[in-house]
């Protein structure tokens, strides 16, 4: 899947959760949604986008915070 499409999808999720009054709950909600509904092949490139200045600049700030806070949990396990 195209990483720009993933950025758009993540931003839509972020915009939904950004309206929550509890900021930490919103961060957790974004991460939980991505973990639950995104396949590992989708999570890997969105996490890699955090390390790309051009792509990370396109991410909603709350998405950046959520992905950064929950990066370890969202990172797919490497097959042995």
Buried (B, 14 or more C-beta within 10 A) or exposed (E): EEBEEBBEBBBEBBEEBBEBEEEEEBBBBBBBBBBEEBEEEBBBBBBEBBEEEEBBEBBBEBBBBBBBBBEEEBEBEEEE
